Amino acid sequence: MSGPTRDRLRPARLAVPDVLRTGAVGLRTRPVRALLSALGIAIGISAMVAVVGISSSSRADLDAQLETLGTNLLTAENGSTMFGDEASMPLAAEAMVDRIAPVDEVTAVGRIPDAGVYRTSKIPVAETNGLVTYAARAGLLDATGTEVASGTWLNDATAHYPAVVLGSLAAERLGIGSAGPDTQVVIDGRRFTVIGVLEPAELTPELDSAALVGWPVARDELGFDGHPTTLYARADEDHVEAVQSVLAATANPEAPNEVDVAQPSDALEAQQAADQALTSLLLGVGAVALLVGGIGVANTMVISVLERRAEIGLRRSLGATRGQVRTQFLTESLLLSLLGGVAGAAIGATVTLGYATTQSWETVVPAWTVLAGLGATVAIGGLAGLYPAIRASRLSPTEALAAP
């Protein structure tokens, strides 16, 4: 047989646009089935993108908080004695900690036992609302990174008078919205004017449920013994671990084992680690949903091959090769999965945006998440369509045309 004759018998190759157009035939002719099959993929991808996006947005917000508040805050508070009683730091603990070279700032609060806080003197003594009273140093807010929401903070003058600043939770429980000269509370039977209300304390949540009064008035009016119960120290960023290792021994040289030292930012980072564990769990759920969607695509493609045997036989009889039939159905499966993947990525990004907006977070949707999701859809589409495509290509023209 001559060369030109062999060239005329060689099957034509399909261009990429022709492959895409042929592969989209099944989607156009059965739009509802295609939509429902793509929906399974979309649910899995949207779940994965939304989970990672929300987790990343939360992590970005936490990182911003830590950057603002600082990770160099250390706390030292009373622990327990060997007999199980609450220990007590010496009166000079604050001054001794201040002498540690890398410590930039130190302040303290002292809990005043049995000094209940009430809205009026008519409230039963037992109804404490879980509020505590602390004697506080003037530098407390600067050291802890806490801000005033209403009114003002204690100063050297108001610290000598019956003035109180309430934590955010304390103010809420007492029904006080803002500070003012006419707003008073009762502490240990004495009236104190509320001169300030604090914002929520991110690093020192114990202050949220506290009533804070000046050190002098606490000693003169409330029987405070002057011993600090918690020290807050800001250390140089490069020496935080070194300061942490000597803080207990410095605050209470005679019994360093009776002082508990902590780094409040660790609690936030532990919360972040817990969120990451939850994210991994939810990603697993999304992966299962994606697998179910892939099975749905495979089922759709198998049924499509069975229903379209006449079409396959006609194409084969007109000269389509096994490879072209295989490519057609594989392309259809890939398009179906990709349709669900794109829709799922868009839905997941929209959910992330909505949730982050309600939480006042910066919206973060990592690009790798979207790319990985689309890559997963292509892989699932290829695997789901492989068997139906091979099955379709193996049908002989006579067998396919003879099918009912």
Buried (B, 14 or more C-beta within 10 A) or exposed (E): EEEEEEEEEEEEEBEEEEBBBBBBBBBEEBEEBBBEBBBBBBBBBBBBBBBBBBBBBBBBBBBEBBEEBBBBBBBBBBBEEEEEEEBBBBEEBBEBBBEBEBBBBBBBBBBBEEBBBBBEEEBEEEEBBEBBBBBBBBBBBEBBBBEBBBBEBBEEEBBBBBBBBBBBBBBBBBEBEEBBEEBBBBBBEBEBBBBBBBBBBBBBBBBBBBBBBBBBBBBEBBEBEEBBBBBBBBBBEEBBEBBBEBBBBBBBEEBBEBBBBBBBBEEBBEEBEEBEEEBEEBBEEBBEBBEEBBEBBBBBBBBBBEEBBEBBBBBBEEEBBBEBBBBBBBBBBBBBBBBBBBBBBBBBBBBBBEBBEEEEBEBBBEEEBBEBBBEBBBEBBBBBBBBBBBBBBEBEBEEBBEBE
